[in-house]
Amino acid sequence: MSRNNPSLQDFQAVLALSRDASFRLAADSLGLSPSALSRQLTALEARLGVRLFDRDTRNVEITESGRAFARIAERMVNTVDDGMAEFGAHQSARRGRLTIAGLPSITASLLPPVLRSFTAEHPEIDLRIIDALSGSVLDAVETGRADLGFTAGTLSARSRLAFQPLMEDEFVALGVAGGPLAEDRAYGWAELIDMPFIVMAPGTSVRELIDGACLRSGRALNPRFEVAHLATAGALVSEGLGITVLPRLTLAVLRCDTLVIREIRDFGALRRIGLVRRSGRTLSPAATAFLAHVRVPPVG
């Protein structure tokens, strides 16, 4: 910017003096002394090469050039005020943009009531949801495509990410009435492994924990079907093609009205659900507000 260009303080000074027609009143409104205001205007007129005010020891009168400058000053000051108001809204999280990535089981069950209460408090924040498998959720947060991610606690060696636990999700067995899970009781892991088994594909948070349960039991899993999506697993179970073992939160994605749900006595692990964010990076005001919000259980 050229040194000859007026500053915001110059615009404010001209507006104040054109409004008050008094150095004392204008200086008071600006928090200056009359002599400081006079020096500022004299310097401005020298840079512009034009007189903005005719003044003597008693009177101040704006010139025609001064009126033209005052009209420009009003637009400039209003633009700055509007811009700072917009920035203030951003900083206070009244406005902004927030992208959340999450496992489908979370975006379909845990997230909707949280978003309902959050958007009621922050109606002008634009929200984008990325529902994806665990690895893709972590990638979205790590690359900055998402501000925050809901996932299971499987960060492995991703040192750029931090995980904040929120809850634990237990595993249950699902089958059709009259199928291998017909008895209304809790089942042992060894029993379930020997049944026709529909399992989630490697790379999913569910498969990691199922493989861990097999390792602890010393039994290998020989699945009848291996699928990548929860809806596919649910559809195969509904057709009586086998049983599956999934965390309770995933049930929101499935059509469970025709399925039986059984507890597992000795699965030996819970799926930790939490929020993931980039380590050492400042969150946006919108993301900060959301992070504070999810620590309080939504009402209703």
Rosetta blueprint (number, residue, H / E / L):
1 M L
2 S L
3 R L
4 N L
5 N L
6 P L
7 S L
8 L H
9 Q H
10 D H
11 F H
12 Q H
13 A H
14 V H
15 L H
16 A H
17 L H
18 S H
19 R H
20 D H
21 A L
22 S L
23 F H
24 R H
25 L H
26 A H
27 A H
28 D H
29 S H
30 L H
31 G L
32 L L
33 S L
34 P H
35 S H
36 A H
37 L H
38 S H
39 R H
40 Q H
41 L H
42 T H
43 A H
44 L H
45 E H
46 A H
47 R H
48 L H
49 G L
50 V L
51 R L
52 L L
53 F E
54 D E
55 R E
56 D L
57 T L
58 R L
59 N L
60 V E
61 E E
62 I E
63 T L
64 E H
65 S H
66 G H
67 R H
68 A H
69 F H
70 A H
71 R H
72 I H
73 A H
74 E H
75 R H
76 M H
77 V H
78 N H
79 T H
80 V H
81 D H
82 D H
83 G H
84 M H
85 A H
86 E H
87 F H
88 G H
89 A H
90 H H
91 Q H
92 S L
93 A L
94 R L
95 R E
96 G E
97 R E
98 L E
99 T E
100 I E
101 A E
102 G E
103 L L
104 P H
105 S H
106 I H
107 T H
108 A L
109 S L
110 L L
111 L H
112 P H
113 P H
114 V H
115 L H
116 R H
117 S H
118 F H
119 T H
120 A H
121 E H
122 H L
123 P L
124 E E
125 I E
126 D E
127 L E
128 R E
129 I E
130 I E
131 D E
132 A L
133 L L
134 S H
135 G H
136 S H
137 V H
138 L H
139 D H
140 A H
141 V H
142 E H
143 T L
144 G L
145 R L
146 A L
147 D L
148 L E
149 G E
150 F E
151 T E
152 A E
153 G L
154 T L
155 L L
156 S L
157 A L
158 R L
159 S L
160 R L
161 L E
162 A E
163 F E
164 Q E
165 P E
166 L E
167 M E
168 E E
169 D E
170 E L
171 F E
172 V E
173 A E
174 L E
175 G E
176 V E
177 A L
178 G L
179 G L
180 P L
181 L L
182 A L
183 E L
184 D L
185 R L
186 A L
187 Y E
188 G L
189 W H
190 A H
191 E H
192 L H
193 I H
194 D L
195 M L
196 P L
197 F E
198 I E
199 V E
200 M E
201 A L
202 P L
203 G L
204 T L
205 S H
206 V H
207 R H
208 E H
209 L H
210 I H
211 D H
212 G H
213 A H
214 C H
215 L H
216 R H
217 S H
218 G L
219 R L
220 A L
221 L L
222 N L
223 P L
224 R L
225 F E
226 E E
227 V E
228 A L
229 H L
230 L H
231 A H
232 T H
233 A H
234 G H
235 A H
236 L H
237 V H
238 S H
239 E L
240 G L
241 L L
242 G L
243 I E
244 T E
245 V E
246 L E
247 P E
248 R H
249 L H
250 T H
251 L H
252 A H
253 V H
254 L L
255 R L
256 C H
257 D H
258 T H
259 L E
260 V E
261 I E
262 R E
263 E E
264 I E
265 R L
266 D L
267 F L
268 G L
269 A L
270 L L
271 R E
272 R E
273 I E
274 G E
275 L E
276 V E
277 R E
278 R E
279 S L
280 G L
281 R L
282 T L
283 L L
284 S L
285 P H
286 A H
287 A H
288 T H
289 A H
290 F H
291 L H
292 A H
293 H H
294 V H
295 R L
296 V L
297 P L
298 P L
299 V L
300 G L
